[in-house]
Amino acid sequence: MTQNHIATVNPLPSSILHNSTEVRRQYTRNAAKQAMQFISRKVRVFNRKAAEVAQEISPVQSSH
């Protein structure tokens, strides 16, 4: 049984595959996209936790 291993997300025509600049550009685009998704996920979790903490703290501060 043979398996086709495609290195890029979107298969490219063989003429472009030999153009390393285009392959690098596609890898860079995908890596940047994944990095942004990772960072935005982390920021979302951080903001959610910060909002919970702010709700817990605000009644304490208003009693002073």
VENMOUR-V369849 format. One record per residue. N is the residue number from 1. RES is the residue in one letter. SS is DSSP state (H for helix, E for strand, L for the rest). PHI is phi in whole degrees, 0 to 359 (* if undefined). PSI is psi as a letter, one per 30 degrees, with the letter a starting at -180 (999 if undefined). Layout:
n=<N:N>
res=<RES:RES>
ss=<SS:SS>
phi=<PHI:PHI>
psi=<PSI:PSI>
This chain:
n=<1:2:3:4:5:6:7:8:9:10:11:12:13:14:15:16:17:18:19:20:21:22:23:24:25:26:27:28:29:30:31:32:33:34:35:36:37:38:39:40:41:42:43:44:45:46:47:48:49:50:51:52:53:54:55:56:57:58:59:60:61:62:63:64>
res=<M:T:Q:N:H:I:A:T:V:N:P:L:P:S:S:I:L:H:N:S:T:E:V:R:R:Q:Y:T:R:N:A:A:K:Q:A:M:Q:F:I:S:R:K:V:R:V:F:N:R:K:A:A:E:V:A:Q:E:I:S:P:V:Q:S:S:H>
ss=<L:L:L:L:L:L:L:L:L:L:L:L:L:H:H:H:H:L:L:H:H:H:H:H:H:H:H:H:H:H:H:H:H:H:H:H:H:H:H:H:H:H:H:H:H:H:H:H:H:H:H:H:H:H:H:H:H:H:H:H:H:H:L:L>
phi=<*:258:237:264:257:259:285:255:293:257:301:250:299:300:297:279:301:280:266:297:297:293:296:298:298:293:300:297:301:294:294:295:296:296:296:294:296:297:295:295:295:297:296:298:296:300:296:297:294:297:294:296:296:298:292:288:279:303:295:295:292:288:280:286>
psi=<k:k:k:k:j:k:f:l:e:j:k:l:k:f:e:e:f:f:j:f:e:e:e:e:e:e:e:e:e:e:e:e:e:e:e:e:e:e:e:e:e:e:e:e:e:e:e:e:e:e:e:e:e:e:e:e:e:e:e:e:e:f:f:999>
